[in-house]
Amino acid sequence: MKKLSAVQKKQQAVVLEVADKLEEQARAEIPGMLQCWFSMEYHLFPSSLLLRFQFDSEEMLLSAKPDLLKWQKLLSAAMMKKGVVLKNMRLHLVFTLEGPED
């Protein structure tokens, strides 16, 4: 695996910090939310950023769906505070049943 540049390390640190805060908040507010994980391609950052909230069951996922927009807005606002603009916030956070290994 290629080593990350200084800029890529800063990008990763920003995303990790935001993801950790959102995960902590989501676990407290959304029943059945297991974890938050993300993927991104550094050379396409921030457009390639995708956070996923993983749920333990289909029922929990469906009950949380109405709040998806709220969490997308929270992600966008948190990234904006860090100086990162997400042009279309709806593309950067999804609810899923899949884990990082799937």
KAWOZI-V394277 format. One line per field, one symbol per residue. ss: DSSP state (H for helix, E for strand, - for the rest). phi: phi as a letter, one per 30 degrees, with the letter a starting at -180 (. if undefined). Layout:
ss->???
phi->???
This chain:
ss->-----HHHHHHHHHHHHHHHHHHHHHHHH---EEEEEEE--HHH-----EEEEEE--HHHHHHHHHHHHHHHHHHHHHHHH-------HHH-EEEE------
phi->.dddddddddedddddddddddddddddccdiddacbbbacedcdcdddbcbcccdadddddddedceeedddddedddddcicccdbdddcbbcbcdcddd
